[in-house]
Amino acid sequence: MAEGTSRRGAVLAAALMAFAVTAALYRRAVGLPFYSDDLLQILWVRATPVLDFWRSVSPYGDYRPLQFSLWKALQVLGLLQPAPAHALNLLAHALCGALVGALAARHAARPVAVAALSAALFAAFPFAVDAVAWASSFSYPLGLALALGGVLLGTSGPEPSRRNARYGASLALVALAGFAHEAGVAAGLAAALGALLLARPRSSGRALGYLAASVLPLACILRFSPAGTAYSLAGANWGDSAVVALQALAYPVAPVAQWASRGGLDARLAMALVGLAAGAALAACAHRLAVAGDGKSTWHLFAFGLAWAILWSAIPLATQRFDWLRDPPRVLYPSAAGAAMVWTAGLAGFAMGRRAAMRVAVAAVVACAALVPAAVFVWRSMGLYARAGDVLWQAIRAADGPSPVLLVNLPGRITPPTRMYPLGHEGVIPMPPPSNADLLVQVHTGRAGAAFERAAGAILPPLPYGVELAGLPLMADDIRAARLVLVTAYRPDGTMALEEAGAVPRADTTGAPLAQLGDALLLLSADCHREGDRITLTTTWRLKGHVDGTPTVFAHLLDADGRLIAQADGDPIRGLDPLAQWNVGETVRDVRTFDGAPQGPLTVAFGVWDPRTGTRWPAVDGNGVRLADDAVRCPVALPGE
């Protein structure tokens, strides 16, 4: 009775810890739109019959029929939308953490503490971000949950009357893992190892049954998926891949290797030394009790966790080619379960024996210290995704009108300024090729051709992070093909937002001009208004003659005494459309802003000047009267005016 109560308490502790850590670190993912690989996958699932999922691959060549079938069920229920899809990933990730904790608790003297620790170590695994935050990566937590469930059922050792039923259920889960993700065929071997190392009693016959359970999904992968031809041990960068896998296993101490690499030590060597040293220390802690006869289960858990991590890392690393500085390390997601078990077994082994109370306290401090860097890494990464997600949502809303909208400088990839781990990609990838703005809008609104994206890196300000821009380089014709031009504003505090830059209206604006600047440029309209501490100047121009050189626009914010407060100088449309590239006769609307404007009466004085000579173009009003300082003045309208 006491053992059953302790086991139930351990399961509850694992579940609470896994869901709490997942919610704390990943809750912002629920507010993200679909992005990156999600876009093509979602469109394909919506248009594809369920049976085709089981006999064909996705646009990326993935054979994951179970995931796509579950998505189809969401579509039927009207729930194949960003928030439910992201929430499903988070639930699956938390479930995996709970299963890892429940499995570890069966092989420890303090099951409740071990369950909570193991669940937390898994849930905070730093290289899981792109598997949890990308809706299209649902196959990773889904496949892992099935594999863990199969092992848990197969090693539970219930009374004989229920043993066969649980074995049958575990076989089914192991088989389904291969249909959730191609690497899920490893679930059969993982469950076989569990039957040999963790089950009570151990059974080689059942181990063979688990191997057989993966034959069907493996046969389907080899039949339908081009990934089947990759099972040839033809992967590249074996040395890098091996050290990256070691980093995933020893992630709690990996920041130490990063610190060492900053001192000049090669990052790969530093990680290898730190990782192997940590592994040896954990193995010694777990094995110490096994030799003494007090903790064989703990040693078996360590051995199983190590074998699990090696197995689930080896398959993708040996059969796929990776550029570790650019490819998201989500393939290592399943190995996180092994890492959690290895660290739990080592720390549990350390906490047992003489002076147990002191050892438990030290182990708790070490565990918390090990989790902090990982939690910071995940939190920082999710912060970058949340910022990029805000911009993508703004793009989706902006395209809900007359088409098309040109979106300039959407983030394709964002990289933090400093690394926390010595190897692998760090950052987020919201809009890599072949995802694009057209797909983004189409997936969320059903409108095709409503938006397109271009890159103009020359107008980027200095940034506190690295940004690779989405889309082809901007051309003048792109501006003229759009109804509206929006530019992503990257701010010094790390935030970003889409802001209107202007447009080249297709219909001419009629009416007498407000002013003429030089011999070639007519000002058709001007508006200045305030929103909070931001002043927006919107002007409409028409070119009546050819422009030589590189003239540009100046715009000065002045107070009531005419003193200069701020400037927004530069070429029209946020610097994207210089006057010299305008076509004679066309109309251009330009929008520019002043931030941090003080209260009180303000005026914007603007005009055209030539940087080569430092002189302003002559400016006259609609009656031909020369304007003071060759500048048009536009009073800022106060709120409510």
Stockholm file with secondary structure:
# STOCKHOLM 1.0

chainA/1-641         MAEGTSRRGAVLAAALMAFAVTAALYRRAVGLPFYSDDLLQILWVRATPVLDFWRSVSPYGDYRPLQFSLWKALQVLGLLQPAPAHALNLLAHALCGALVGALAARHAARPVAVAALSAALFAAFPFAVDAVAWASSFSYPLGLALALGGVLLGTSGPEPSRRNARYGASLALVALAGFAHEAGVAAGLAAALGALLLARPRSSGRALGYLAASVLPLACILRFSPAGTAYSLAGANWGDSAVVALQALAYPVAPVAQWASRGGLDARLAMALVGLAAGAALAACAHRLAVAGDGKSTWHLFAFGLAWAILWSAIPLATQRFDWLRDPPRVLYPSAAGAAMVWTAGLAGFAMGRRAAMRVAVAAVVACAALVPAAVFVWRSMGLYARAGDVLWQAIRAADGPSPVLLVNLPGRITPPTRMYPLGHEGVIPMPPPSNADLLVQVHTGRAGAAFERAAGAILPPLPYGVELAGLPLMADDIRAARLVLVTAYRPDGTMALEEAGAVPRADTTGAPLAQLGDALLLLSADCHREGDRITLTTTWRLKGHVDGTPTVFAHLLDADGRLIAQADGDPIRGLDPLAQWNVGETVRDVRTFDGAPQGPLTVAFGVWDPRTGTRWPAVDGNGVRLADDAVRCPVALPGE
#=GR chainA/1-641 SS CHHHHHHHHHHHHHHHHHHHHHHHHHGGGGGCCCCTTHHHHHHHHHHSCHHHHTTSCCTTSCCCHHHHHHHHHHHHTTCCSHHHHHHHHHHHHHHHHHHHHHHHHTTSSSHHHHHHHHHHHHHTCGGGHHHHSCGGGGHHHHHHHHHHHHHHHHTSCCCHHHHHHHHHHHHHHHHHHHHHCGGGGHHHHHHHHHHHHTCSSCCHHHHHHHHHHTHHHHHHHHHHCGGGGGTTTCCSCHHHHHHHHHHHHTGGGHHHHHHHHHTTCCHHHHHHHHHHHHHHHHHHHHHHHHHHTSCHHHHHHHHHHHHHHHHHHHHHHHHSCCCTTTSCGGGGTTHHHHHHHHHHHHHHHHHSSTTHHHHHHHHHHHHHHHHHHHHHHHHHHHHHHHHHHHHHHHHHHHTSSSSCEEEESCEEEEECSSCSSSSSCCSBCSSCTTCCHHHHHHHHHSCTTSEEEEECGGGCCCCSSEEEECSEECCHHHHHHCSEEEEEEECTTSCEEEEEEEECCSSCCCSCCSEEETTTEEEEEEEEEEETTEEEEEEEEEECSCCCSCCEEEEEEECTTCCEEEECCBSHHHHTSCGGGCCTTCEEEEEEEECSCCSSCCEEEEEEEETTTTEECCEEETTSCBCGGGCEEEECBCTTC
#=GC SS_cons         CHHHHHHHHHHHHHHHHHHHHHHHHHGGGGGCCCCTTHHHHHHHHHHSCHHHHTTSCCTTSCCCHHHHHHHHHHHHTTCCSHHHHHHHHHHHHHHHHHHHHHHHHTTSSSHHHHHHHHHHHHHTCGGGHHHHSCGGGGHHHHHHHHHHHHHHHHTSCCCHHHHHHHHHHHHHHHHHHHHHCGGGGHHHHHHHHHHHHTCSSCCHHHHHHHHHHTHHHHHHHHHHCGGGGGTTTCCSCHHHHHHHHHHHHTGGGHHHHHHHHHTTCCHHHHHHHHHHHHHHHHHHHHHHHHHHTSCHHHHHHHHHHHHHHHHHHHHHHHHSCCCTTTSCGGGGTTHHHHHHHHHHHHHHHHHSSTTHHHHHHHHHHHHHHHHHHHHHHHHHHHHHHHHHHHHHHHHHHHTSSSSCEEEESCEEEEECSSCSSSSSCCSBCSSCTTCCHHHHHHHHHSCTTSEEEEECGGGCCCCSSEEEECSEECCHHHHHHCSEEEEEEECTTSCEEEEEEEECCSSCCCSCCSEEETTTEEEEEEEEEEETTEEEEEEEEEECSCCCSCCEEEEEEECTTCCEEEECCBSHHHHTSCGGGCCTTCEEEEEEEECSCCSSCCEEEEEEEETTTTEECCEEETTSCBCGGGCEEEECBCTTC
//
